[in-house]
Amino acid sequence: MKICVTGGAGYVGSVVAEVLVAQGHDVRILDNLSTGHRDAIPAGCALVEGDVRDEAALARALDGGVEAVLHFAALSV
C-alpha cells in the first residue's frame, strides 16, 4: 500500500513509518523538519520536505497517488 505520513520525521510519525516499512508498505514522508529530524526518518522512506499547509509540497507528497494519509504533523504551543 502507498502511504503518506505527515510529520514522519517526528517521534510518533517516524515510529509509525518504521512499522509500515517493516510491513512492506511504500511510505512517503511529508515534513518541514521544523521540529522533526532528518535522522529519524526510517530507511526506505522517501522524504518530501515541506509544510502540509503548502499546496505545492502537498502535491509533491501525493504525486503518483497514495492509498492512505496518516497525519502526525502538529505544533504544540
mmCIF file of the N, C-alpha and C atoms, coordinates in Angstrom:
data_MODEL
# 
_entry.id   MODEL 
# 
loop_
_atom_site.group_PDB 
_atom_site.id 
_atom_site.type_symbol 
_atom_site.label_atom_id 
_atom_site.label_alt_id 
_atom_site.label_comp_id 
_atom_site.label_asym_id 
_atom_site.label_entity_id 
_atom_site.label_seq_id 
_atom_site.pdbx_PDB_ins_code 
_atom_site.Cartn_x 
_atom_site.Cartn_y 
_atom_site.Cartn_z 
_atom_site.occupancy 
_atom_site.B_iso_or_equiv 
_atom_site.pdbx_formal_charge 
_atom_site.auth_seq_id 
_atom_site.auth_comp_id 
_atom_site.auth_asym_id 
_atom_site.auth_atom_id 
_atom_site.pdbx_PDB_model_num 
ATOM 1   N N  . MET A 1 1  ? 0.840  -1.168 0.000  1.00 0.00 ? 1  MET A N  1 
ATOM 2   C CA . MET A 1 1  ? 0.000  0.000  0.000  1.00 0.00 ? 1  MET A CA 1 
ATOM 3   C C  . MET A 1 1  ? 0.893  1.241  0.000  1.00 0.00 ? 1  MET A C  1 
ATOM 4   N N  . LYS A 1 2  ? 0.537  2.257  -0.777 1.00 0.00 ? 2  LYS A N  1 
ATOM 5   C CA . LYS A 1 2  ? 1.255  3.526  -0.796 1.00 0.00 ? 2  LYS A CA 1 
ATOM 6   C C  . LYS A 1 2  ? 0.661  4.434  0.274  1.00 0.00 ? 2  LYS A C  1 
ATOM 7   N N  . ILE A 1 3  ? 1.510  4.886  1.201  1.00 0.00 ? 3  ILE A N  1 
ATOM 8   C CA . ILE A 1 3  ? 1.041  5.659  2.346  1.00 0.00 ? 3  ILE A CA 1 
ATOM 9   C C  . ILE A 1 3  ? 1.892  6.914  2.503  1.00 0.00 ? 3  ILE A C  1 
ATOM 10  N N  . CYS A 1 4  ? 1.236  8.047  2.753  1.00 0.00 ? 4  CYS A N  1 
ATOM 11  C CA . CYS A 1 4  ? 1.924  9.292  3.067  1.00 0.00 ? 4  CYS A CA 1 
ATOM 12  C C  . CYS A 1 4  ? 1.773  9.536  4.567  1.00 0.00 ? 4  CYS A C  1 
ATOM 13  N N  . VAL A 1 5  ? 2.900  9.774  5.229  1.00 0.00 ? 5  VAL A N  1 
ATOM 14  C CA . VAL A 1 5  ? 2.896  10.066 6.667  1.00 0.00 ? 5  VAL A CA 1 
ATOM 15  C C  . VAL A 1 5  ? 3.332  11.518 6.837  1.00 0.00 ? 5  VAL A C  1 
ATOM 16  N N  . THR A 1 6  ? 2.403  12.377 7.258  1.00 0.00 ? 6  THR A N  1 
ATOM 17  C CA . THR A 1 6  ? 2.783  13.758 7.533  1.00 0.00 ? 6  THR A CA 1 
ATOM 18  C C  . THR A 1 6  ? 3.385  13.806 8.933  1.00 0.00 ? 6  THR A C  1 
ATOM 19  N N  . GLY A 1 7  ? 4.423  14.603 9.089  1.00 0.00 ? 7  GLY A N  1 
ATOM 20  C CA . GLY A 1 7  ? 5.107  14.649 10.384 1.00 0.00 ? 7  GLY A CA 1 
ATOM 21  C C  . GLY A 1 7  ? 5.934  13.403 10.632 1.00 0.00 ? 7  GLY A C  1 
ATOM 22  N N  . GLY A 1 8  ? 6.354  12.749 9.581  1.00 0.00 ? 8  GLY A N  1 
ATOM 23  C CA . GLY A 1 8  ? 7.081  11.488 9.697  1.00 0.00 ? 8  GLY A CA 1 
ATOM 24  C C  . GLY A 1 8  ? 8.507  11.598 10.195 1.00 0.00 ? 8  GLY A C  1 
ATOM 25  N N  . ALA A 1 9  ? 9.010  12.822 10.390 1.00 0.00 ? 9  ALA A N  1 
ATOM 26  C CA . ALA A 1 9  ? 10.351 12.995 10.950 1.00 0.00 ? 9  ALA A CA 1 
ATOM 27  C C  . ALA A 1 9  ? 10.290 13.271 12.448 1.00 0.00 ? 9  ALA A C  1 
ATOM 28  N N  . GLY A 1 10 ? 9.089  13.327 13.000 1.00 0.00 ? 10 GLY A N  1 
ATOM 29  C CA . GLY A 1 10 ? 8.917  13.481 14.444 1.00 0.00 ? 10 GLY A CA 1 
ATOM 30  C C  . GLY A 1 10 ? 8.909  12.121 15.114 1.00 0.00 ? 10 GLY A C  1 
ATOM 31  N N  . TYR A 1 11 ? 8.807  12.108 16.426 1.00 0.00 ? 11 TYR A N  1 
ATOM 32  C CA . TYR A 1 11 ? 8.892  10.844 17.162 1.00 0.00 ? 11 TYR A CA 1 
ATOM 33  C C  . TYR A 1 11 ? 7.780  9.870  16.777 1.00 0.00 ? 11 TYR A C  1 
ATOM 34  N N  . VAL A 1 12 ? 6.536  10.277 16.933 1.00 0.00 ? 12 VAL A N  1 
ATOM 35  C CA . VAL A 1 12 ? 5.419  9.358  16.667 1.00 0.00 ? 12 VAL A CA 1 
ATOM 36  C C  . VAL A 1 12 ? 5.359  8.993  15.191 1.00 0.00 ? 12 VAL A C  1 
ATOM 37  N N  . GLY A 1 13 ? 5.456  9.992  14.314 1.00 0.00 ? 13 GLY A N  1 
ATOM 38  C CA . GLY A 1 13 ? 5.382  9.725  12.882 1.00 0.00 ? 13 GLY A CA 1 
ATOM 39  C C  . GLY A 1 13 ? 6.485  8.808  12.387 1.00 0.00 ? 13 GLY A C  1 
ATOM 40  N N  . SER A 1 14 ? 7.691  8.983  12.907 1.00 0.00 ? 14 SER A N  1 
ATOM 41  C CA . SER A 1 14 ? 8.800  8.141  12.449 1.00 0.00 ? 14 SER A CA 1 
ATOM 42  C C  . SER A 1 14 ? 8.659  6.702  12.936 1.00 0.00 ? 14 SER A C  1 
ATOM 43  N N  . VAL A 1 15 ? 8.127  6.521  14.131 1.00 0.00 ? 15 VAL A N  1 
ATOM 44  C CA . VAL A 1 15 ? 7.902  5.158  14.637 1.00 0.00 ? 15 VAL A CA 1 
ATOM 45  C C  . VAL A 1 15 ? 6.825  4.467  13.797 1.00 0.00 ? 15 VAL A C  1 
ATOM 46  N N  . VAL A 1 16 ? 5.759  5.179  13.499 1.00 0.00 ? 16 VAL A N  1 
ATOM 47  C CA . VAL A 1 16 ? 4.693  4.614  12.661 1.00 0.00 ? 16 VAL A CA 1 
ATOM 48  C C  . VAL A 1 16 ? 5.236  4.289  11.270 1.00 0.00 ? 16 VAL A C  1 
ATOM 49  N N  . ALA A 1 17 ? 6.023  5.202  10.692 1.00 0.00 ? 17 ALA A N  1 
ATOM 50  C CA . ALA A 1 17 ? 6.603  4.961  9.370  1.00 0.00 ? 17 ALA A CA 1 
ATOM 51  C C  . ALA A 1 17 ? 7.504  3.727  9.377  1.00 0.00 ? 17 ALA A C  1 
ATOM 52  N N  . GLU A 1 18 ? 8.279  3.559  10.434 1.00 0.00 ? 18 GLU A N  1 
ATOM 53  C CA . GLU A 1 18 ? 9.163  2.394  10.546 1.00 0.00 ? 18 GLU A CA 1 
ATOM 54  C C  . GLU A 1 18 ? 8.364  1.090  10.574 1.00 0.00 ? 18 GLU A C  1 
ATOM 55  N N  . VAL A 1 19 ? 7.267  1.079  11.301 1.00 0.00 ? 19 VAL A N  1 
ATOM 56  C CA . VAL A 1 19 ? 6.411  -0.114 11.358 1.00 0.00 ? 19 VAL A CA 1 
ATOM 57  C C  . VAL A 1 19 ? 5.805  -0.387 9.979  1.00 0.00 ? 19 VAL A C  1 
ATOM 58  N N  . LEU A 1 20 ? 5.362  0.658  9.306  1.00 0.00 ? 20 LEU A N  1 
ATOM 59  C CA . LEU A 1 20 ? 4.753  0.486  7.981  1.00 0.00 ? 20 LEU A CA 1 
ATOM 60  C C  . LEU A 1 20 ? 5.754  -0.071 6.973  1.00 0.00 ? 20 LEU A C  1 
ATOM 61  N N  . VAL A 1 21 ? 6.985  0.455  6.988  1.00 0.00 ? 21 VAL A N  1 
ATOM 62  C CA . VAL A 1 21 ? 8.026  -0.053 6.081  1.00 0.00 ? 21 VAL A CA 1 
ATOM 63  C C  . VAL A 1 21 ? 8.318  -1.517 6.392  1.00 0.00 ? 21 VAL A C  1 
ATOM 64  N N  . ALA A 1 22 ? 8.389  -1.858 7.672  1.00 0.00 ? 22 ALA A N  1 
ATOM 65  C CA . ALA A 1 22 ? 8.656  -3.244 8.078  1.00 0.00 ? 22 ALA A CA 1 
ATOM 66  C C  . ALA A 1 22 ? 7.552  -4.187 7.592  1.00 0.00 ? 22 ALA A C  1 
ATOM 67  N N  . GLN A 1 23 ? 6.356  -3.651 7.449  1.00 0.00 ? 23 GLN A N  1 
ATOM 68  C CA . GLN A 1 23 ? 5.223  -4.453 6.962  1.00 0.00 ? 23 GLN A CA 1 
ATOM 69  C C  . GLN A 1 23 ? 5.154  -4.487 5.437  1.00 0.00 ? 23 GLN A C  1 
ATOM 70  N N  . GLY A 1 24 ? 6.092  -3.815 4.776  1.00 0.00 ? 24 GLY A N  1 
ATOM 71  C CA . GLY A 1 24 ? 6.173  -3.876 3.323  1.00 0.00 ? 24 GLY A CA 1 
ATOM 72  C C  . GLY A 1 24 ? 5.464  -2.762 2.578  1.00 0.00 ? 24 GLY A C  1 
ATOM 73  N N  . HIS A 1 25 ? 5.022  -1.729 3.272  1.00 0.00 ? 25 HIS A N  1 
ATOM 74  C CA . HIS A 1 25 ? 4.329  -0.627 2.615  1.00 0.00 ? 25 HIS A CA 1 
ATOM 75  C C  . HIS A 1 25 ? 5.325  0.347  1.979  1.00 0.00 ? 25 HIS A C  1 
ATOM 76  N N  . ASP A 1 26 ? 4.857  1.034  0.955  1.00 0.00 ? 26 ASP A N  1 
ATOM 77  C CA . ASP A 1 26 ? 5.621  2.082  0.281  1.00 0.00 ? 26 ASP A CA 1 
ATOM 78  C C  . ASP A 1 26 ? 5.288  3.394  0.996  1.00 0.00 ? 26 ASP A C  1 
ATOM 79  N N  . VAL A 1 27 ? 6.244  3.940  1.755  1.00 0.00 ? 27 VAL A N  1 
ATOM 80  C CA . VAL A 1 27 ? 5.969  5.082  2.626  1.00 0.00 ? 27 VAL A CA 1 
ATOM 81  C C  . VAL A 1 27 ? 6.680  6.335  2.129  1.00 0.00 ? 27 VAL A C  1 
ATOM 82  N N  . ARG A 1 28 ? 5.907  7.401  2.024  1.00 0.00 ? 28 ARG A N  1 
ATOM 83  C CA . ARG A 1 28 ? 6.431  8.720  1.677  1.00 0.00 ? 28 ARG A CA 1 
ATOM 84  C C  . ARG A 1 28 ? 6.147  9.641  2.853  1.00 0.00 ? 28 ARG A C  1 
ATOM 85  N N  . ILE A 1 29 ? 7.147  10.411 3.272  1.00 0.00 ? 29 ILE A N  1 
ATOM 86  C CA . ILE A 1 29 ? 7.013  11.298 4.426  1.00 0.00 ? 29 ILE A CA 1 
ATOM 87  C C  . ILE A 1 29 ? 6.975  12.741 3.964  1.00 0.00 ? 29 ILE A C  1 
ATOM 88  N N  . LEU A 1 30 ? 6.016  13.496 4.495  1.00 0.00 ? 30 LEU A N  1 
ATOM 89  C CA . LEU A 1 30 ? 5.949  14.939 4.285  1.00 0.00 ? 30 LEU A CA 1 
ATOM 90  C C  . LEU A 1 30 ? 6.226  15.603 5.620  1.00 0.00 ? 30 LEU A C  1 
ATOM 91  N N  . ASP A 1 31 ? 7.316  16.363 5.685  1.00 0.00 ? 31 ASP A N  1 
ATOM 92  C CA . ASP A 1 31 ? 7.694  17.012 6.941  1.00 0.00 ? 31 ASP A CA 1 
ATOM 93  C C  . ASP A 1 31 ? 8.492  18.266 6.623  1.00 0.00 ? 31 ASP A C  1 
ATOM 94  N N  . ASN A 1 32 ? 8.257  19.345 7.381  1.00 0.00 ? 32 ASN A N  1 
ATOM 95  C CA . ASN A 1 32 ? 9.018  20.576 7.158  1.00 0.00 ? 32 ASN A CA 1 
ATOM 96  C C  . ASN A 1 32 ? 10.288 20.628 8.015  1.00 0.00 ? 32 ASN A C  1 
ATOM 97  N N  . LEU A 1 33 ? 10.511 19.606 8.820  1.00 0.00 ? 33 LEU A N  1 
ATOM 98  C CA . LEU A 1 33 ? 11.701 19.462 9.666  1.00 0.00 ? 33 LEU A CA 1 
ATOM 99  C C  . LEU A 1 33 ? 11.876 20.606 10.665 1.00 0.00 ? 33 LEU A C  1 
ATOM 100 N N  . SER A 1 34 ? 10.783 21.297 11.003 1.00 0.00 ? 34 SER A N  1 
ATOM 101 C CA . SER A 1 34 ? 10.885 22.379 11.983 1.00 0.00 ? 34 SER A CA 1 
ATOM 102 C C  . SER A 1 34 ? 11.071 21.835 13.397 1.00 0.00 ? 34 SER A C  1 
ATOM 103 N N  . THR A 1 35 ? 10.457 20.701 13.689 1.00 0.00 ? 35 THR A N  1 
ATOM 104 C CA . THR A 1 35 ? 10.673 20.058 14.990 1.00 0.00 ? 35 THR A CA 1 
ATOM 105 C C  . THR A 1 35 ? 11.100 18.603 14.832 1.00 0.00 ? 35 THR A C  1 
ATOM 106 N N  . GLY A 1 36 ? 10.937 18.069 13.628 1.00 0.00 ? 36 GLY A N  1 
ATOM 107 C CA . GLY A 1 36 ? 11.376 16.704 13.364 1.00 0.00 ? 36 GLY A CA 1 
ATOM 108 C C  . GLY A 1 36 ? 12.845 16.677 12.977 1.00 0.00 ? 36 GLY A C  1 
ATOM 109 N N  . HIS A 1 37 ? 13.366 15.484 12.778 1.00 0.00 ? 37 HIS A N  1 
ATOM 110 C CA . HIS A 1 37 ? 14.789 15.311 12.488 1.00 0.00 ? 37 HIS A CA 1 
ATOM 111 C C  . HIS A 1 37 ? 14.967 14.384 11.293 1.00 0.00 ? 37 HIS A C  1 
ATOM 112 N N  . ARG A 1 38 ? 15.777 14.811 10.360 1.00 0.00 ? 38 ARG A N  1 
ATOM 113 C CA . ARG A 1 38 ? 16.054 14.000 9.161  1.00 0.00 ? 38 ARG A CA 1 
ATOM 114 C C  . ARG A 1 38 ? 16.578 12.617 9.554  1.00 0.00 ? 38 ARG A C  1 
ATOM 115 N N  . ASP A 1 39 ? 17.367 12.530 10.620 1.00 0.00 ? 39 ASP A N  1 
ATOM 116 C CA . ASP A 1 39 ? 17.921 11.249 11.071 1.00 0.00 ? 39 ASP A CA 1 
ATOM 117 C C  . ASP A 1 39 ? 16.856 10.295 11.597 1.00 0.00 ? 39 ASP A C  1 
ATOM 118 N N  . ALA A 1 40 ? 15.671 10.809 11.933 1.00 0.00 ? 40 ALA A N  1 
ATOM 119 C CA . ALA A 1 40 ? 14.605 9.959  12.466 1.00 0.00 ? 40 ALA A CA 1 
ATOM 120 C C  . ALA A 1 40 ? 13.835 9.244  11.360 1.00 0.00 ? 40 ALA A C  1 
ATOM 121 N N  . ILE A 1 41 ? 14.020 9.659  10.128 1.00 0.00 ? 41 ILE A N  1 
ATOM 122 C CA . ILE A 1 41 ? 13.278 9.062  9.017  1.00 0.00 ? 41 ILE A CA 1 
ATOM 123 C C  . ILE A 1 41 ? 13.828 7.671  8.734  1.00 0.00 ? 41 ILE A C  1 
ATOM 124 N N  . PRO A 1 42 ? 12.969 6.673  8.783  1.00 0.00 ? 42 PRO A N  1 
ATOM 125 C CA . PRO A 1 42 ? 13.439 5.291  8.571  1.00 0.00 ? 42 PRO A CA 1 
ATOM 126 C C  . PRO A 1 42 ? 13.967 5.068  7.156  1.00 0.00 ? 42 PRO A C  1 
ATOM 127 N N  . ALA A 1 43 ? 14.932 4.174  7.048  1.00 0.00 ? 43 ALA A N  1 
ATOM 128 C CA . ALA A 1 43 ? 15.446 3.777  5.738  1.00 0.00 ? 43 ALA A CA 1 
ATOM 129 C C  . ALA A 1 43 ? 14.292 3.228  4.906  1.00 0.00 ? 43 ALA A C  1 
ATOM 130 N N  . GLY A 1 44 ? 14.299 3.556  3.644  1.00 0.00 ? 44 GLY A N  1 
ATOM 131 C CA . GLY A 1 44 ? 13.262 3.064  2.755  1.00 0.00 ? 44 GLY A CA 1 
ATOM 132 C C  . GLY A 1 44 ? 12.111 4.031  2.567  1.00 0.00 ? 44 GLY A C  1 
ATOM 133 N N  . CYS A 1 45 ? 12.108 5.122  3.310  1.00 0.00 ? 45 CYS A N  1 
ATOM 134 C CA . CYS A 1 45 ? 11.056 6.136  3.173  1.00 0.00 ? 45 CYS A CA 1 
ATOM 135 C C  . CYS A 1 45 ? 11.565 7.281  2.309  1.00 0.00 ? 45 CYS A C  1 
ATOM 136 N N  . ALA A 1 46 ? 10.711 7.760  1.433  1.00 0.00 ? 46 ALA A N  1 
ATOM 137 C CA . ALA A 1 46 ? 11.034 8.943  0.645  1.00 0.00 ? 46 ALA A CA 1 
ATOM 138 C C  . ALA A 1 46 ? 10.604 10.170 1.434  1.00 0.00 ? 46 ALA A C  1 
ATOM 139 N N  . LEU A 1 47 ? 11.443 11.207 1.457  1.00 0.00 ? 47 LEU A N  1 
ATOM 140 C CA . LEU A 1 47 ? 11.113 12.442 2.164  1.00 0.00 ? 47 LEU A CA 1 
ATOM 141 C C  . LEU A 1 47 ? 10.748 13.526 1.173  1.00 0.00 ? 47 LEU A C  1 
ATOM 142 N N  . VAL A 1 48 ? 9.601  14.145 1.408  1.00 0.00 ? 48 VAL A N  1 
ATOM 143 C CA . VAL A 1 48 ? 9.228  15.371 0.721  1.00 0.00 ? 48 VAL A CA 1 
ATOM 144 C C  . VAL A 1 48 ? 9.319  16.455 1.785  1.00 0.00 ? 48 VAL A C  1 
ATOM 145 N N  . GLU A 1 49 ? 10.304 17.339 1.641  1.00 0.00 ? 49 GLU A N  1 
ATOM 146 C CA . GLU A 1 49 ? 10.491 18.386 2.640  1.00 0.00 ? 49 GLU A CA 1 
ATOM 147 C C  . GLU A 1 49 ? 9.570  19.547 2.311  1.00 0.00 ? 49 GLU A C  1 
ATOM 148 N N  . GLY A 1 50 ? 8.640  19.814 3.212  1.00 0.00 ? 50 GLY A N  1 
ATOM 149 C CA . GLY A 1 50 ? 7.686  20.893 3.014  1.00 0.00 ? 50 GLY A CA 1 
ATOM 150 C C  . GLY A 1 50 ? 6.629  20.863 4.095  1.00 0.00 ? 50 GLY A C  1 
ATOM 151 N N  . ASP A 1 51 ? 5.784  21.861 4.061  1.00 0.00 ? 51 ASP A N  1 
ATOM 152 C CA . ASP A 1 51 ? 4.752  22.049 5.069  1.00 0.00 ? 51 ASP A CA 1 
ATOM 153 C C  . ASP A 1 51 ? 3.403  21.542 4.557  1.00 0.00 ? 51 ASP A C  1 
ATOM 154 N N  . VAL A 1 52 ? 2.601  20.954 5.413  1.00 0.00 ? 52 VAL A N  1 
ATOM 155 C CA . VAL A 1 52 ? 1.290  20.449 4.995  1.00 0.00 ? 52 VAL A CA 1 
ATOM 156 C C  . VAL A 1 52 ? 0.369  21.577 4.537  1.00 0.00 ? 52 VAL A C  1 
ATOM 157 N N  . ARG A 1 53 ? 0.662  22.820 4.941  1.00 0.00 ? 53 ARG A N  1 
ATOM 158 C CA . ARG A 1 53 ? -0.162 23.962 4.536  1.00 0.00 ? 53 ARG A CA 1 
ATOM 159 C C  . ARG A 1 53 ? 0.230  24.502 3.166  1.00 0.00 ? 53 ARG A C  1 
ATOM 160 N N  . ASP A 1 54 ? 1.320  23.989 2.603  1.00 0.00 ? 54 ASP A N  1 
ATOM 161 C CA . ASP A 1 54 ? 1.814  24.423 1.301  1.00 0.00 ? 54 ASP A CA 1 
ATOM 162 C C  . ASP A 1 54 ? 1.271  23.476 0.230  1.00 0.00 ? 54 ASP A C  1 
ATOM 163 N N  . GLU A 1 55 ? 0.414  24.001 -0.636 1.00 0.00 ? 55 GLU A N  1 
ATOM 164 C CA . GLU A 1 55 ? -0.226 23.153 -1.643 1.00 0.00 ? 55 GLU A CA 1 
ATOM 165 C C  . GLU A 1 55 ? 0.781  22.474 -2.571 1.00 0.00 ? 55 GLU A C  1 
ATOM 166 N N  . ALA A 1 56 ? 1.867  23.165 -2.912 1.00 0.00 ? 56 ALA A N  1 
ATOM 167 C CA . ALA A 1 56 ? 2.878  22.574 -3.803 1.00 0.00 ? 56 ALA A CA 1 
ATOM 168 C C  . ALA A 1 56 ? 3.571  21.400 -3.125 1.00 0.00 ? 56 ALA A C  1 
ATOM 169 N N  . ALA A 1 57 ? 3.916  21.545 -1.844 1.00 0.00 ? 57 ALA A N  1 
ATOM 170 C CA . ALA A 1 57 ? 4.562  20.450 -1.107 1.00 0.00 ? 57 ALA A CA 1 
ATOM 171 C C  . ALA A 1 57 ? 3.604  19.277 -0.962 1.00 0.00 ? 57 ALA A C  1 
ATOM 172 N N  . LEU A 1 58 ? 2.359  19.578 -0.677 1.00 0.00 ? 58 LEU A N  1 
ATOM 173 C CA . LEU A 1 58 ? 1.356  18.519 -0.545 1.00 0.00 ? 58 LEU A CA 1 
ATOM 174 C C  . LEU A 1 58 ? 1.176  17.781 -1.876 1.00 0.00 ? 58 LEU A C  1 
ATOM 175 N N  . ALA A 1 59 ? 1.160  18.523 -2.960 1.00 0.00 ? 59 ALA A N  1 
ATOM 176 C CA . ALA A 1 59 ? 1.033  17.894 -4.279 1.00 0.00 ? 59 ALA A CA 1 
ATOM 177 C C  . ALA A 1 59 ? 2.219  16.984 -4.568 1.00 0.00 ? 59 ALA A C  1 
ATOM 178 N N  . ARG A 1 60 ? 3.447  17.414 -4.182 1.00 0.00 ? 60 ARG A N  1 
ATOM 179 C CA . ARG A 1 60 ? 4.632  16.559 -4.380 1.00 0.00 ? 60 ARG A CA 1 
ATOM 180 C C  . ARG A 1 60 ? 4.524  15.288 -3.544 1.00 0.00 ? 60 ARG A C  1 
ATOM 181 N N  . ALA A 1 61 ? 4.019  15.426 -2.320 1.00 0.00 ? 61 ALA A N  1 
ATOM 182 C CA . ALA A 1 61 ? 3.905  14.262 -1.427 1.00 0.00 ? 61 ALA A CA 1 
ATOM 183 C C  . ALA A 1 61 ? 2.884  13.255 -1.935 1.00 0.00 ? 61 ALA A C  1 
ATOM 184 N N  . LEU A 1 62 ? 1.862  13.740 -2.605 1.00 0.00 ? 62 LEU A N  1 
ATOM 185 C CA . LEU A 1 62 ? 0.789  12.860 -3.082 1.00 0.00 ? 62 LEU A CA 1 
ATOM 186 C C  . LEU A 1 62 ? 0.947  12.473 -4.545 1.00 0.00 ? 62 LEU A C  1 
ATOM 187 N N  . ASP A 1 63 ? 2.006  12.977 -5.197 1.00 0.00 ? 63 ASP A N  1 
ATOM 188 C CA . ASP A 1 63 ? 2.251  12.709 -6.612 1.00 0.00 ? 63 ASP A CA 1 
ATOM 189 C C  . ASP A 1 63 ? 2.356  11.212 -6.867 1.00 0.00 ? 63 ASP A C  1 
ATOM 190 N N  . GLY A 1 64 ? 1.676  10.750 -7.861 1.00 0.00 ? 64 GLY A N  1 
ATOM 191 C CA . GLY A 1 64 ? 1.695  9.330  -8.186 1.00 0.00 ? 64 GLY A CA 1 
ATOM 192 C C  . GLY A 1 64 ? 0.643  8.547  -7.428 1.00 0.00 ? 64 GLY A C  1 
ATOM 193 N N  . GLY A 1 65 ? -0.075 9.226  -6.553 1.00 0.00 ? 65 GLY A N  1 
ATOM 194 C CA . GLY A 1 65 ? -1.170 8.599  -5.824 1.00 0.00 ? 65 GLY A CA 1 
ATOM 195 C C  . GLY A 1 65 ? -0.733 7.896  -4.554 1.00 0.00 ? 65 GLY A C  1 
ATOM 196 N N  . VAL A 1 66 ? -1.557 7.995  -3.549 1.00 0.00 ? 66 VAL A N  1 
ATOM 197 C CA . VAL A 1 66 ? -1.395 7.255  -2.301 1.00 0.00 ? 66 VAL A CA 1 
ATOM 198 C C  . VAL A 1 66 ? -2.749 6.670  -1.932 1.00 0.00 ? 66 VAL A C  1 
ATOM 199 N N  . GLU A 1 67 ? -2.723 5.634  -1.140 1.00 0.00 ? 67 GLU A N  1 
ATOM 200 C CA . GLU A 1 67 ? -3.963 4.985  -0.728 1.00 0.00 ? 67 GLU A CA 1 
ATOM 201 C C  . GLU A 1 67 ? -4.401 5.401  0.665  1.00 0.00 ? 67 GLU A C  1 
ATOM 202 N N  . ALA A 1 68 ? -3.474 6.016  1.413  1.00 0.00 ? 68 ALA A N  1 
ATOM 203 C CA . ALA A 1 68 ? -3.811 6.459  2.767  1.00 0.00 ? 68 ALA A CA 1 
ATOM 204 C C  . ALA A 1 68 ? -2.870 7.583  3.171  1.00 0.00 ? 68 ALA A C  1 
ATOM 205 N N  . VAL A 1 69 ? -3.374 8.456  4.030  1.00 0.00 ? 69 VAL A N  1 
ATOM 206 C CA . VAL A 1 69 ? -2.562 9.506  4.636  1.00 0.00 ? 69 VAL A CA 1 
ATOM 207 C C  . VAL A 1 69 ? -2.705 9.382  6.142  1.00 0.00 ? 69 VAL A C  1 
ATOM 208 N N  . LEU A 1 70 ? -1.575 9.299  6.828  1.00 0.00 ? 70 LEU A N  1 
ATOM 209 C CA . LEU A 1 70 ? -1.567 9.280  8.297  1.00 0.00 ? 70 LEU A CA 1 
ATOM 210 C C  . LEU A 1 70 ? -0.984 10.606 8.739  1.00 0.00 ? 70 LEU A C  1 
ATOM 211 N N  . HIS A 1 71 ? -1.766 11.382 9.487  1.00 0.00 ? 71 HIS A N  1 
ATOM 212 C CA . HIS A 1 71 ? -1.419 12.762 9.806  1.00 0.00 ? 71 HIS A CA 1 
ATOM 213 C C  . HIS A 1 71 ? -0.881 12.893 11.233 1.00 0.00 ? 71 HIS A C  1 
ATOM 214 N N  . PHE A 1 72 ? 0.427  13.189 11.325 1.00 0.00 ? 72 PHE A N  1 
ATOM 215 C CA . PHE A 1 72 ? 1.074  13.405 12.626 1.00 0.00 ? 72 PHE A CA 1 
ATOM 216 C C  . PHE A 1 72 ? 1.779  14.750 12.682 1.00 0.00 ? 72 PHE A C  1 
ATOM 217 N N  . ALA A 1 73 ? 1.529  15.609 11.698 1.00 0.00 ? 73 ALA A N  1 
ATOM 218 C CA . ALA A 1 73 ? 2.166  16.927 11.664 1.00 0.00 ? 73 ALA A CA 1 
ATOM 219 C C  . ALA A 1 73 ? 1.391  17.863 12.589 1.00 0.00 ? 73 ALA A C  1 
ATOM 220 N N  . ALA A 1 74 ? 2.086  18.419 13.565 1.00 0.00 ? 74 ALA A N  1 
ATOM 221 C CA . ALA A 1 74 ? 1.441  19.321 14.512 1.00 0.00 ? 74 ALA A CA 1 
ATOM 222 C C  . ALA A 1 74 ? 2.495  20.103 15.270 1.00 0.00 ? 74 ALA A C  1 
ATOM 223 N N  . LEU A 1 75 ? 2.085  21.216 15.818 1.00 0.00 ? 75 LEU A N  1 
ATOM 224 C CA . LEU A 1 75 ? 2.941  22.004 16.699 1.00 0.00 ? 75 LEU A CA 1 
ATOM 225 C C  . LEU A 1 75 ? 2.212  22.184 18.022 1.00 0.00 ? 75 LEU A C  1 
ATOM 226 N N  . SER A 1 76 ? 2.877  21.880 19.100 1.00 0.00 ? 76 SER A N  1 
ATOM 227 C CA . SER A 1 76 ? 2.276  22.141 20.414 1.00 0.00 ? 76 SER A CA 1 
ATOM 228 C C  . SER A 1 76 ? 2.747  23.520 20.853 1.00 0.00 ? 76 SER A C  1 
ATOM 229 N N  . VAL A 1 77 ? 1.823  24.284 21.358 1.00 0.00 ? 77 VAL A N  1 
ATOM 230 C CA . VAL A 1 77 ? 2.149  25.662 21.728 1.00 0.00 ? 77 VAL A CA 1 
ATOM 231 C C  . VAL A 1 77 ? 1.998  25.841 23.217 1.00 0.00 ? 77 VAL A C  1 
# 
